[in-house]
Amino acid sequence: MNPLQCMLNFAVPLEGVIHVGANHGREYVGYSRSTAGLILFLEAIPRLVTEIEEKLDKGKPHFVRQAVVGADAGKVVQFNIASNDGRSSSFLELGRHGELRPEVIYVETFEDKIQRLDAIVIESYNNQDFNFLAIDTQGADLEVLKGSEAILDRIDAVYIEISIEPLYTEGCTFLQIYQFLESKGFLVRHVELNGDGWGNAFFASKRTRLHDFAERSLALGKPATQSSVFGKYYAARGVNGDLTSSFNTHTGATDQAAWWQVDMEEEKAISRILFVDRPQFDQRSKTLKIEISRDGVAFRQVFDRTNRNVNGLIDIKWTGKARFIRLSLQEPGPLHFRQLIVL
């Protein structure tokens, strides 16, 4: 899974991104479509920084900065540019990577001073909103984390390159990264490895922005109804703020036209609707439709899941006024989910 799929699958709303080791910044389009918040790329190779800068929307809080990022601020290192379009570039020697991929060599070097990520962010971007950190720094990933400690309490999720054994001389291992992030309150949620023992891992904080959103939802504790009820999973549980259960509300198993609705009791100015699906069973809501209404009679559709990717979180940015929010399926089957959050 790519970083954005991980965020959705594990129900972590994306507020803003810091991406260290950006290379060509290929993730920019996906990031910019997914958040109105900060997008900060950090890349060591100057020509790639220039290339990324040309892509950025200058009217938004989107930035790129040249930096060799690590833990030992001010330490002078030799940064090595790799022959594979810069993808294997590092201030570490190739080590095991060179044995596994002998066609990859270092073709150019330059000296630079290491900068800590937390210092960069606090000094230049501290007023920006962000909660996601992606790290792809070729063996130096743990060093980047150690240089980020002062801002990790603002991070909900980390997507990071990993390897079972060090791929670069003095590089880190997955176990070391796991132990460091576990000590900071992160849980490993997803791991992908190739046949050579390297890949990516996704970690999420035990408490994310979603928990804060659930606690201040405009729909929290408001009256709710649904087309039918399975067991004890009645409609009101869909707005009770509980994110610990795999699902809170469930219509009847044979419901042919399942729907659920919340009445916020008065018109509210809203900017965002978050639907938190039931893990592992989200395909059952692949035809989900979300509608809003001011009077409970005339409804306006704001989302249709048909023919879209099915993920654990639907995060709709919609600005306007509404009193009622209605969920429905466009095919037979039960409707069940964890929470409906309105901001």
C-alpha positions in Angstrom: 0.0 0.0 0.0 1.2 3.5 -0.7 1.2 6.1 2.1 -2.2 7.6 1.3 -3.9 4.2 1.1 -2.4 3.3 4.5 -3.8 6.5 6.0 -7.3 5.7 4.7 -7.2 2.0 5.5 -6.2 2.6 9.1 -8.6 5.6 9.5 -6.0 8.3 10.1 -7.3 11.6 8.6 -4.6 13.5 6.7 -4.0 17.0 7.9 -0.6 17.8 6.5 2.6 16.0 5.2 6.3 16.1 5.8 8.2 13.9 3.4 11.9 13.4 3.9 13.9 12.0 1.0 11.6 13.3 -1.7 13.6 12.4 -4.8 11.5 13.7 -7.7 8.5 14.5 -5.5 6.2 12.0 -7.3 3.8 11.9 -4.4 3.0 15.6 -4.7 -0.2 15.1 -6.8 -1.6 12.6 -4.4 -0.8 14.7 -1.3 -2.2 17.9 -2.8 -5.5 16.2 -3.6 -5.8 14.8 -0.1 -5.0 17.7 2.2 -5.4 21.4 2.3 -2.6 21.6 5.0 1.2 21.7 4.9 3.1 19.7 2.3 6.8 19.9 3.1 9.4 18.0 1.0 13.0 17.7 2.1 15.6 16.5 -0.4 19.4 16.5 -0.2 20.2 16.8 -4.0 20.0 20.4 -5.1 18.9 19.7 -8.7 16.0 17.6 -7.5 14.9 20.4 -5.1 14.7 22.7 -8.1 12.7 20.1 -10.0 10.2 19.7 -7.1 9.9 23.5 -6.6 8.6 23.9 -10.2 5.7 21.5 -9.4 4.4 23.2 -6.3 1.3 25.4 -6.1 2.8 28.7 -4.9 -0.6 29.8 -3.5 -0.8 27.0 -1.0 1.4 26.0 2.0 3.5 23.7 -0.2 7.3 23.9 0.3 10.5 22.1 -0.6 13.8 22.6 1.1 17.3 21.3 0.5 18.6 19.5 3.5 20.6 16.4 4.6 18.4 15.3 7.5 19.6 13.3 10.5 20.2 13.5 14.2 23.7 15.1 14.6 23.0 18.7 13.8 26.0 20.5 12.3 28.0 17.3 11.5 29.7 17.5 8.1 29.0 14.5 5.9 29.8 13.4 2.4 26.5 12.9 0.5 26.7 10.4 -2.3 24.5 10.6 -5.4 23.6 7.2 -6.9 23.5 6.2 -10.5 19.9 5.0 -10.5 18.4 8.5 -11.0 19.4 9.3 -7.4 17.1 6.8 -5.8 19.8 5.1 -3.7 21.6 8.3 -2.7 22.8 8.5 0.9 25.4 9.9 3.3 26.1 6.2 4.1 28.2 3.8 2.1 26.3 1.3 -0.1 27.3 -1.7 1.9 24.9 -4.7 1.4 22.9 -2.6 -1.1 25.9 -2.6 -3.4 26.2 -6.4 -3.1 22.5 -6.9 -3.9 22.4 -4.3 -6.7 25.9 -4.1 -8.1 24.7 -2.0 -11.1 24.1 0.8 -8.6 27.1 2.9 -7.9 27.8 6.4 -6.5 28.7 8.8 -9.3 28.9 12.2 -7.6 29.5 13.5 -4.0 29.2 16.7 -2.1 29.7 17.9 1.4 26.9 19.2 3.6 25.9 19.7 7.2 23.3 17.5 8.8 20.1 19.3 9.9 17.5 18.0 12.4 14.0 17.8 11.1 12.5 19.1 14.4 14.7 22.2 14.2 13.7 22.9 10.6 10.0 22.6 11.3 10.0 24.6 14.6 12.1 27.4 13.1 10.3 27.7 9.7 6.9 25.8 9.7 5.7 25.6 13.3 2.4 27.4 12.6 1.4 24.9 9.9 -0.8 21.9 10.5 0.7 18.5 9.8 0.3 15.0 11.2 2.0 12.6 8.7 5.7 11.9 8.3 7.1 9.9 5.4 10.8 8.9 5.5 12.8 7.4 2.6 16.4 8.2 3.3 18.3 5.0 2.4 19.5 3.6 5.6 19.5 6.8 7.6 15.8 6.5 8.5 16.4 6.0 12.2 18.7 9.0 12.3 15.9 11.1 10.8 13.5 9.9 13.5 16.0 10.7 16.2 16.2 14.2 14.8 12.5 14.6 14.9 11.8 13.9 18.6 10.6 17.4 19.4 7.7 17.2 16.8 6.7 13.5 17.1 3.9 14.4 19.5 2.2 16.1 16.5 2.6 13.1 14.2 -0.3 10.6 13.9 1.4 8.3 11.4 4.8 7.4 10.0 5.5 5.7 6.7 9.1 4.6 6.6 11.5 2.6 4.6 12.7 -0.6 6.4 15.1 -3.5 6.0 15.6 -6.7 8.1 19.4 -6.2 8.0 21.3 -3.0 7.4 21.4 -2.3 3.6 23.9 0.5 4.0 27.0 0.6 6.1 26.0 1.7 9.6 22.4 1.8 8.5 19.4 0.8 10.6 17.1 -2.2 10.8 13.4 -2.6 11.0 13.7 -3.9 14.6 15.5 -0.7 15.6 12.9 1.5 14.0 10.1 -0.6 15.6 11.6 -0.2 19.0 12.2 3.5 18.7 8.6 4.3 17.5 7.1 1.9 20.0 8.9 3.9 22.7 7.1 7.0 21.4 3.7 5.5 21.5 3.3 4.3 17.9 1.9 0.9 16.8 3.0 -0.9 13.7 -0.1 -1.3 11.4 1.3 -2.6 8.1 4.6 -4.0 6.8 5.6 -4.8 3.2 8.9 -6.6 2.4 10.4 -7.8 -0.9 12.4 -10.9 -1.4 15.6 -9.2 -0.4 14.2 -8.2 3.0 13.5 -4.5 2.5 10.3 -2.5 1.9 8.1 -0.1 3.9 6.2 0.0 7.2 3.3 2.1 8.4 3.1 3.1 12.1 0.2 5.0 13.7 -0.1 6.7 17.1 -2.3 5.1 19.7 -4.3 8.3 19.7 -4.7 10.3 16.4 -6.6 13.3 15.2 -9.6 11.1 14.6 -10.1 10.6 18.3 -10.1 14.4 18.8 -12.5 14.8 15.9 -14.9 12.2 17.4 -14.9 14.0 20.8 -16.0 17.3 19.2 -18.2 16.0 16.4 -21.3 18.1 15.8 -23.2 14.8 15.6 -22.0 13.4 18.9 -24.9 12.1 21.0 -27.5 13.4 18.6 -30.7 11.4 17.8 -30.2 8.8 15.1 -32.4 6.3 13.3 -31.9 3.4 10.9 -33.9 1.2 8.6 -33.6 -1.9 10.8 -31.6 -3.2 13.7 -29.3 -6.2 14.1 -28.9 -7.3 17.8 -27.9 -4.4 20.1 -26.3 -2.3 17.3 -28.9 0.4 17.2 -28.5 3.8 15.4 -27.4 6.0 18.3 -24.2 4.0 18.7 -23.0 5.4 15.3 -22.5 8.8 16.9 -21.4 7.8 20.5 -17.8 8.7 19.9 -16.5 5.1 20.4 -13.6 4.2 18.1 -12.5 1.1 20.0 -15.2 -1.3 18.7 -14.9 -2.7 15.2 -18.5 -1.5 14.5 -21.1 0.2 16.6 -24.2 0.2 14.4 -25.6 -2.6 12.2 -28.9 -2.8 10.2 -30.7 -6.2 9.8 -28.7 -8.8 7.9 -31.4 -9.2 5.2 -32.2 -5.4 4.9 -32.9 -4.8 1.2 -32.6 -1.0 1.4 -30.4 -0.2 4.4 -30.1 3.4 5.6 -29.0 5.3 8.7 -29.6 8.9 9.6 -28.6 11.5 12.3 -30.5 14.6 13.2 -28.2 17.3 14.7 -31.4 19.0 15.9 -30.7 22.3 14.3 -28.9 23.6 11.2 -25.1 23.5 11.7 -22.3 25.1 9.6 -20.2 22.1 8.7 -16.9 21.7 6.8 -16.2 18.0 7.0 -17.8 14.6 7.2 -15.9 11.5 8.2 -17.3 8.0 7.8 -15.3 5.4 9.7 -16.0 2.0 8.2 -15.9 -1.5 9.8 -12.5 -3.0 9.3 -12.2 -6.0 7.0 -15.9 -5.8 6.0 -15.7 -2.4 4.2 -16.6 -4.0 0.8 -20.2 -4.4 2.2 -20.5 -0.6 1.9 -19.0 -0.3 -1.5 -22.2 1.4 -2.8 -22.5 3.8 0.1 -24.2 7.1 -0.6 -24.0 10.1 1.8 -26.6 12.9 1.7 -27.3 16.0 3.7 -30.5 18.0 4.3 -31.7 21.1 6.1 -35.2 19.9 6.6 -35.2 16.1 6.5 -37.2 16.1 3.3 -35.0 17.4 0.5 -31.6 15.7 0.5 -28.5 16.6 -1.5 -25.9 13.9 -2.3 -22.3 14.8 -1.3 -20.6 11.5 -1.8 -21.1 8.2 -3.8 -18.7 5.4 -3.2 -19.8 3.4 -6.3 -16.8 2.6 -8.5 -14.3 4.2 -6.0 -11.6 2.6 -4.0 -13.0 1.2 -0.8 -10.9 2.2 2.3 -11.5 2.3 6.0 -12.1 6.1 6.1 -14.2 8.4 3.9 -13.1 12.0 4.5 -15.3 14.5 2.8 -14.5 18.2 2.7 -17.9 19.9 2.3 -18.7 23.4 3.3 -22.3 24.5 4.0 -25.2 24.1 6.4 -27.1 21.0 7.3 -29.2 19.5 10.0 -29.6 15.8 8.8 -27.0 13.5 7.4 -28.2 10.3 5.8 -26.2 7.1 4.8 -27.7 4.5 2.5 -26.6 1.5 0.4 -27.6 1.3 -3.3 -27.8 -2.5 -3.2 -29.2 -5.0 -0.7 -27.2 -5.8 2.4 -26.6 -4.7 5.9 -25.1 -1.3 6.7 -22.7 -1.2 9.5 -19.9 1.1 10.6 -17.9 2.5 13.5 -18.6 6.2 13.6 -20.0 9.2 11.6 -18.1 12.3 12.6 -19.2 15.8 11.5 -17.0 18.9 11.9 
